[in-house]
Amino acid sequence: MRRGEIWRYAAKGPRGDRLVVLVSGSGINSDDRRAWLLGVEVTSDDPGDLLAVPLPGGRWADASTLVRVFRRWLTEPAEMLDDDVIERIDVALRAALDL
């Protein structure tokens, strides 16, 4: 698991299955002892938010949807984003968190 990867997330509860981009550091993501990671949700519709970053395939990563991700519910990697897109997500997260 690496930062910038899109994963299928089979969350239990009302929100169910969805895609997330891992945004926690790769060192954290690769440490199997850590049950919780950080991600942002991927949507197929433009959320119309300044913090939304366009992704390949007409999808969007919305930095305003920073979520805790339970590692065991990540079912399969979907794709790895390129460095330029990851940087745009970083900028959006810094703006969202005022860093």
C-alpha positions as CSV (number, residue, x, y, z in Angstrom):
1,M,0.0,0.0,0.0
2,R,1.4,3.3,-1.1
3,R,0.4,6.9,-0.8
4,G,-1.4,8.0,-4.0
5,E,-2.9,4.6,-4.7
6,I,-6.7,4.3,-5.2
7,W,-8.2,1.4,-3.4
8,R,-11.6,-0.3,-3.3
9,Y,-12.9,0.2,0.3
10,A,-15.5,-2.2,1.5
11,A,-16.6,-0.3,4.5
12,K,-19.2,-1.7,6.8
13,G,-22.3,0.4,7.5
14,P,-24.5,2.6,5.4
15,R,-21.9,4.2,3.1
16,G,-20.7,0.8,1.9
17,D,-18.3,0.1,-0.9
18,R,-16.4,3.1,-2.5
19,L,-13.0,4.2,-3.8
20,V,-10.5,6.1,-1.7
21,V,-7.1,7.6,-2.4
22,L,-4.5,6.8,0.3
23,V,-3.0,10.0,1.6
24,S,-1.2,8.8,4.7
25,G,2.5,8.5,4.4
26,S,3.9,5.4,2.6
27,G,5.8,4.5,5.8
28,I,2.6,4.4,7.7
29,N,0.8,2.5,4.9
30,S,3.4,-0.2,4.7
31,D,3.4,-0.8,8.5
32,D,0.9,-3.7,8.9
33,R,0.7,-3.0,12.6
34,R,-1.3,0.2,11.8
35,A,-4.9,-0.7,11.5
36,W,-6.0,2.8,10.5
37,L,-4.8,4.9,7.5
38,L,-5.9,8.2,6.0
39,G,-7.7,8.6,2.7
40,V,-9.9,10.9,0.6
41,E,-12.9,9.7,-1.2
42,V,-13.1,9.3,-5.0
43,T,-16.4,10.3,-6.7
44,S,-17.6,10.1,-10.3
45,D,-19.4,13.5,-10.0
46,D,-17.6,16.8,-9.7
47,P,-18.3,17.9,-6.1
48,G,-18.0,21.5,-7.2
49,D,-15.6,22.3,-4.4
50,L,-12.3,24.1,-4.6
51,L,-10.7,21.3,-2.7
52,A,-11.7,18.7,-5.4
53,V,-8.9,17.4,-7.7
54,P,-9.7,15.9,-11.1
55,L,-8.5,12.4,-11.6
56,P,-8.0,10.3,-14.8
57,G,-11.2,8.8,-16.1
58,G,-13.5,11.7,-15.1
59,R,-13.3,11.1,-11.4
60,W,-12.6,13.4,-8.5
61,A,-10.6,13.2,-5.2
62,D,-12.3,15.6,-2.7
63,A,-9.8,16.7,0.0
64,S,-12.7,17.9,2.1
65,T,-13.6,14.2,2.6
66,L,-10.5,13.2,4.6
67,V,-11.5,9.9,6.3
68,R,-9.9,7.3,8.5
69,V,-9.6,4.1,6.5
70,F,-9.6,0.7,8.3
71,R,-6.9,-1.3,6.6
72,R,-8.7,-4.7,6.6
73,W,-11.6,-3.2,4.6
74,L,-9.3,-2.2,1.7
75,T,-10.1,-5.0,-0.7
76,E,-8.0,-4.3,-3.8
77,P,-5.8,-1.6,-5.4
78,A,-7.5,0.1,-8.4
79,E,-4.6,2.2,-9.7
80,M,-1.6,4.4,-8.8
81,L,-1.9,8.1,-9.4
82,D,0.9,10.0,-11.1
83,D,3.1,12.4,-9.2
84,D,1.4,15.5,-10.6
85,V,-2.0,14.4,-9.4
86,I,-0.7,13.4,-6.0
87,E,0.9,16.9,-5.7
88,R,-2.5,18.6,-6.5
89,I,-4.1,16.4,-3.8
90,D,-1.4,17.5,-1.4
91,V,-2.0,21.2,-2.1
92,A,-5.8,20.7,-1.6
93,L,-5.1,18.9,1.7
94,R,-2.8,21.7,2.9
95,A,-5.5,24.2,2.1
96,A,-8.2,22.1,3.8
97,L,-6.1,21.7,7.0
98,D,-4.6,25.2,6.9
99,L,-1.0,23.8,6.9
